[in-house]
Amino acid sequence: MRIGVVVNPIAGMGGRVGLKGTDGKVAEARERGAEQRAPDRAETALSALKERSPAAEILTYAGEMGAEEARRAGFDPEIVGRPSKNETSAEDTREAVRCLAAEPVDLILFVGGDGTAVDVAETLAETDEKIPMLGVPAGVKIYSSVFAVTPEAAGRVAAGFDRTEEREVNDIDEDAYREGEVRAELRAIAKVPVAESLQSSKQLGGGTVESLAAGVADEIEDGVTYVLGPGSTVGAIKSQLGFDGSPLGVDVWRDGELLARDASETDLLSNLGDENVIIVSPIGGQGFVFGRGNHQISPDVIRRSDVEVVASKTKLDGIGVLHVDTGDEDVDNSLRGWRKVRVGRFERRMLKVE
């Protein structure tokens, strides 16, 4: 099997520093102390691939666009090109896909977020080769259904598949997203390996959450610090508590006071107290609790906190299981298993976290 690898090394850098995306924000992300996460996730996926299919041939771009990660995973990759500058761009991604499609390869395994998925899918559509693609999740926002649920799952799927299906590539306007508005757009249809460990497209709808929000407000305790995640469901809780929260950011609240609005990881850590509770809602249709759109709530924040998951019954109707993908296997393992999800003022439903 010949697998083309394309890594967007700056994907996801804006997440933990509260930028909700990295498009056009790389310099600001670095100024805020952002660290790369895509190379490590690429290496994790390729290590899983190496374990399952050690004889696989890897073709990729030089440096952090794939070659370095492939070597760390134990492969001896074939280099088909190199980025034009030290700071890679969307055009580097597209040119890498063109080079790989010309070889050709059996699969394009890419590492990034929705923007990277668009670049890969649109470039593949320009070629005559009907090459499938598969995403390793590394971006802040991942609304498309062309991604595996975790880097490890991506490696396992890439190691062996016998069928493909058409799936959606979606993207949103990051500037509007930073202002609290989600404008999702279908950008392409791509061929993707058939596998159970692929995520669904994000559903933008939701059910009534007033009673759920009231239930959370009833149980607020003095002296406890509450980390309130993004989204409309938790947004209803913020309104019930009486403050104007960040619609798509993470807020910190304690004893009737908003301590931080649209907080970064650093803000969260500096405002945590002796007792902390994270309140999050899974992404509709996908079931991700952590690792999609809320990277500010990092493993270090989770270790110091209890976690309460909330969701409307309507949202849960479209979710079979919940997922976590924090980038820290120990933290992920601590979150896995059966968990009570609040669905009303008093009612809770048991759902498994994988």
Long-range contacts (C-beta under 8 A, 24 or more apart in sequence): 1-53, 1-55, 1-56, 1-57, 1-106, 1-107, 1-159, 2-56, 2-57, 2-59, 2-103, 2-104, 2-105, 2-106, 3-49, 3-56, 3-57, 3-58, 3-59, 3-105, 3-106, 3-107, 3-108, 3-109, 3-158, 4-59, 4-60, 4-80, 4-96, 4-97, 4-100, 4-101, 4-103, 4-105, 4-107, 4-108, 4-109, 4-131, 5-42, 5-46, 5-58, 5-59, 5-60, 5-66, 5-69, 5-70, 5-77, 5-108, 5-109, 5-110, 5-111, 6-60, 6-61, 6-65, 6-66, 6-93, 6-96, 6-97, 6-100, 6-108, 6-109, 6-110, 6-111, 6-116, 6-120, 7-38, 7-39, 7-42, 7-60, 7-61, 7-64, 7-65, 7-66, 7-69, 7-110, 7-111, 7-112, 8-38, 8-65, 8-88, 8-93, 8-110, 8-111, 8-112, 8-113, 8-115, 8-116, 8-138, 8-139, 9-36, 9-38, 9-39, 9-64, 9-65, 9-88, 10-36, 10-38, 10-87, 10-88, 11-37, 11-38, 11-111, 11-112, 11-113, 11-115, 11-116, 11-138, 11-139, 12-37, 12-38, 12-112, 12-113, 12-138, 12-139, 12-140, 12-295, 13-37, 14-140, 15-140, 15-295, 15-296, 16-264, 16-265, 16-295, 16-296, 16-298, 17-264, 17-265, 17-266, 17-296, 18-249, 18-250, 18-262, 18-263, 18-264, 18-265, 18-267, 18-296, 19-140, 19-178, 20-140, 20-141, 20-174, 20-177, 20-178, 20-248, 20-249, 20-293, 21-113, 21-115, 21-139, 21-140, 21-141, 21-174, 21-177, 21-178, 22-139, 22-140, 23-115, 23-174, 24-174, 25-174, 26-87, 32-264, 33-266, 36-64, 37-138, 37-327, 38-111, 38-112, 38-138, 39-64, 39-68, 39-69, 40-327, 41-111, 41-136, 41-137, 41-138, 41-151, 41-327, 42-66, 42-69, 42-111, 42-136, 42-138, 42-151, 43-69, 43-72, 43-73, 44-151, 44-152, 44-155, 45-109, 45-111, 45-136, 45-148, 45-151, 45-152, 45-154, 45-155, 45-158, 46-70, 46-72, 46-73, 46-75, 46-155, 47-73, 47-74, 47-155, 48-151, 48-152, 48-153, 48-154, 48-155, 48-156, 48-159, 49-73, 49-109, 49-155, 49-156, 49-158, 49-159, 50-74, 50-75, 50-155, 51-155, 51-159, 52-155, 52-156, 52-159, 52-160, 53-158, 53-159, 53-160, 56-158, 56-159, 59-100, 59-103, 59-105, 60-96, 60-100, 61-92, 61-96, 61-99, 64-88, 65-92, 65-93, 65-96, 66-96, 69-111, 90-115, 90-116, 90-119, 93-119, 93-120, 93-123, 94-119, 94-122, 94-123, 97-123, 97-124, 98-123, 98-126, 98-127, 100-131, 101-127, 101-129, 101-131, 102-127, 104-129, 104-131, 105-131, 106-131, 106-132, 107-131, 107-132, 107-133, 107-134, 107-158, 107-161, 107-193, 108-132, 108-133, 108-134, 109-133, 109-134, 109-136, 109-154, 109-158, 110-134, 110-135, 110-136, 111-135, 111-136, 111-138, 112-136, 112-138, 112-139, 113-137, 113-138, 113-139, 113-140, 113-141, 113-142, 114-139, 114-141, 114-142, 114-143, 114-144, 114-169, 114-170, 114-171, 114-172, 115-139, 115-171, 117-144, 117-146, 117-147, 117-169, 117-171, 117-190, 118-169, 118-171, 118-187, 118-188, 120-190, 121-146, 121-169, 121-187, 121-188, 121-189, 121-190, 122-187, 122-188, 124-190, 125-188, 130-191, 131-191, 132-164, 132-190, 132-191, 132-192, 132-193, 133-190, 133-191, 133-192, 134-158, 134-192, 134-193, 137-199, 137-291, 137-292, 137-325, 140-293, 140-295, 141-172, 141-174, 141-177, 141-292, 141-293, 142-199, 142-292, 142-293, 143-170, 143-171, 143-172, 143-184, 143-201, 143-202, 144-168, 144-169, 144-170, 144-171, 144-201, 145-170, 145-192, 145-198, 145-199, 145-200, 145-201, 146-190, 146-192, 146-198, 147-198, 147-199, 148-195, 148-197, 148-198, 148-199, 149-197, 149-198, 149-199, 149-288, 149-323, 149-325, 149-354, 150-197, 150-323, 150-325, 153-195, 153-197, 156-197, 157-193, 157-195, 157-197, 157-198, 158-193, 161-193, 161-194, 161-195, 162-194, 163-193, 163-194, 164-191, 164-192, 164-193, 164-194, 165-191, 165-192, 165-194, 166-190, 166-191, 166-192, 167-191, 167-192, 167-198, 167-201, 168-201, 170-201, 170-202, 177-248, 178-248, 180-246, 180-247, 180-248, 181-247, 182-248, 199-286, 199-287, 199-288, 199-323, 200-285, 200-286, 200-318, 201-285, 201-286, 202-283, 202-284, 202-285, 202-286, 203-284, 203-285, 203-315, 203-318, 204-284, 205-284, 205-314, 206-232, 206-233, 206-284, 206-312, 206-314, 206-315, 207-312, 207-313, 207-314, 207-315, 208-312, 208-314, 209-233, 209-236, 209-310, 209-312, 210-236, 211-344, 211-345, 212-236, 212-237, 212-310, 212-311, 212-312, 212-342, 212-343, 212-344, 212-345, 213-237, 213-239, 213-240, 214-240, 214-345, 215-342, 215-344, 215-345, 215-346, 216-240, 216-279, 216-308, 216-310, 216-342, 217-241, 218-345, 221-275, 222-255, 223-254, 223-255, 223-273, 223-274, 223-275, 224-254, 224-273, 224-275, 224-276, 224-277, 225-252, 225-253, 225-254, 225-259, 225-271, 225-272, 225-273, 225-275, 225-276, 225-277, 226-252, 226-253, 226-254, 226-276, 226-277, 226-278, 226-279, 227-251, 227-252, 227-268, 227-272, 227-276, 227-277, 227-278, 227-279, 227-297, 227-301, 227-305, 228-252, 228-253, 228-279, 229-278, 229-279, 229-280, 229-281, 229-294, 229-297, 230-293, 230-294, 231-281, 231-283, 231-293, 233-281, 233-310, 233-311, 233-312, 233-315, 234-279, 234-280, 234-281, 234-310, 237-279, 237-310, 248-293, 249-296, 250-294, 250-296, 250-297, 263-296, 264-296, 265-295, 265-296, 265-297, 265-298, 265-300, 265-301, 267-296, 268-296, 268-297, 268-298, 268-301, 269-300, 269-301, 269-304, 272-301, 272-304, 272-305, 275-306, 276-304, 276-305, 276-306, 277-305, 277-306, 277-307, 277-308, 278-302, 278-305, 278-306, 278-307, 278-308, 279-308, 279-310, 280-307, 280-308, 280-309, 280-310, 281-309, 281-310, 281-311, 281-315, 282-309, 282-311, 282-315, 282-319, 282-322, 282-323, 282-341, 284-315, 284-318, 284-319, 285-318, 285-319, 286-319, 286-323, 287-319, 287-320, 287-321, 287-322, 287-323, 288-322, 288-323, 288-324, 288-325, 289-322, 289-323, 289-324, 289-335, 289-353, 290-324, 290-325, 290-326, 290-335, 291-323, 291-324, 291-325, 291-326, 291-327, 292-325, 298-326, 299-326, 299-327, 299-328, 299-330, 299-331, 302-326, 302-331, 302-335, 303-331, 307-335, 308-342, 309-339, 309-340, 309-341, 309-342, 309-351, 310-341, 310-342, 310-343, 311-341, 311-342, 311-343, 312-343, 313-343, 313-344, 313-349, 316-341, 316-343, 316-349, 316-351, 319-351, 321-351, 321-352, 321-353, 321-354, 322-351, 322-352, 322-353, 322-354, 323-353, 323-354, 324-353, 324-354
